[in-house]
Amino acid sequence: MVFKPANSIQDLQYFGEFGGVNPSISDSSTYTFLSAKTMFDTFEGNADGCYLYSRHSSPSNLYLGEALAAMEGTETANISASGMGAITSVILQLCSASDHIVSSRTIYGGTYAFLKNFAPRFNIETTFVDITKLDVVEAAITKNTKVLYCESVSNPLLEVADIKGLAAIAKRHDLKLVVDNTFSPLSISPATLGADVVIHSLTKFINGSSDTVGGVVCGTQEFINDLRNVNDGASMLLGSTMDSLRAASVLKNLRTLHIRMQQHSFNAAFLAKKFKDDGLKTVYPGLKSHPSHELFKSMMNKKYGFGGMLTIDVGALEKANELMELMQNRNLGYLAVSLGFYKTLFSAPGSSTSSEIPEDEQKEMGLSNGLIRFSIGLDADIDRTYQLVRVCMKELNILKPKK
Ligand SMILES: Cc1ncc(COP(=O)(O)O)c(C=O)c1O
């Protein structure tokens, strides 16, 4: 049967405590027990339906978690206070001292910094590879490797991971395949392609209103129980817990994700094609010129398109900065990091979200100074937007007037 993630969200039926159409928000950090025995059982992890303390779990976080698990097709999920809260707890749950990770080299700068600079403090080492080359990935695996880590569509270079191929490697070597699906919610469903753990920064498309940070880990019941274990669970002990009020508001935004993703993708595909036709160096997985266009097509849930992210390279950082400032002045979007907002957001990753990656490594992976990353907004008239961007580009000589 074809997996339809938006149907899974649509089909959720929650009755609020007082019959409300939204689940009631749980406004408590701690919970009463009618008997001391039940409290003991709950600490032992044996009392289904009983809440202990909101760092462990709360009704509002569970509602949101179950909705995201339905979207990703996993048994369950655990909500965290940020995407990094999700990523760091997964890595620290799966790896102990002297373990090794094979990771894509093009990943979000914060994840890169964690793996490169922080995890080694615990003697957890990472080899960064070109994730699009399965033979290189497999060759990097050692006897200590525990995790294969990638983003389905990478930040910021928009490289596409062959999740089925990576899952086969992970299986052969008894590794966990962990996929950050932040750039491609609904479009790609990594768990159905063989990923063991799927992570999102909810901060981006899923929440979609740039008013909070948040994260989720989707996986098996066993793994999520491990994360929440009061004795050695990374989520429970590191304490990156989302507040119930926020969880309730993210859940409400999730319900329109399918409509928003269609519009983000439509607008991004429109602009990518125009930019490319104008002769700009444009990267978008929906363009035939993207090296992994066919791979993306083979993995995608077609309805949601190739996502809202695209990059152009204008040659130099100064030019990129001038263009971004001008576009912001003309109200075409905001010069800001992050993604998934109703307005277009643009930034130069080399000097912002990927600045944790040393310059020589940026160069090696193809991250140039003049690269601008766009998170394309929900603009109702994208042709109007294009025409206005074009004016900016002409003023700055990025687009030469056609002879
Ligand atoms: C792909 C990706 N994963 C994870 C993160 C981290 O998420 P958060 O900022 O919510 O901690 C980000 C961005 O910040 C991201 O772009």
PDBQT file of the ligand as one rigid body, heavy atoms in Angstrom, charges set to zero:
ROOT
HETATM    1  C1  LIG A 501      18.516  20.238   8.919  1.00  0.00    +0.000 C 
HETATM    2  C2  LIG A 501      18.523  20.787  10.310  1.00  0.00    +0.000 A 
HETATM    3  N1  LIG A 501      18.536  19.949  11.358  1.00  0.00    +0.000 NA
HETATM    4  C3  LIG A 501      18.533  20.406  12.620  1.00  0.00    +0.000 A 
HETATM    5  C4  LIG A 501      18.537  21.742  12.911  1.00  0.00    +0.000 A 
HETATM    6  C5  LIG A 501      18.555  22.191  14.342  1.00  0.00    +0.000 C 
HETATM    7  O1  LIG A 501      17.288  22.451  14.790  1.00  0.00    +0.000 OA
HETATM    8  P1  LIG A 501      16.949  23.516  15.964  1.00  0.00    +0.000 P 
HETATM    9  O2  LIG A 501      17.451  24.832  15.508  1.00  0.00    +0.000 OA
HETATM   10  O3  LIG A 501      15.480  23.400  16.094  1.00  0.00    +0.000 OA
HETATM   11  O4  LIG A 501      17.673  23.042  17.183  1.00  0.00    +0.000 OA
HETATM   12  C6  LIG A 501      18.500  22.655  11.844  1.00  0.00    +0.000 A 
HETATM   13  C7  LIG A 501      18.473  24.120  12.013  1.00  0.00    +0.000 C 
HETATM   14  O5  LIG A 501      18.645  24.815  12.851  1.00  0.00    +0.000 OA
HETATM   15  C8  LIG A 501      18.500  22.164  10.513  1.00  0.00    +0.000 A 
HETATM   16  O6  LIG A 501      18.484  22.993   9.461  1.00  0.00    +0.000 OA
ENDROOT
TORSDOF 0
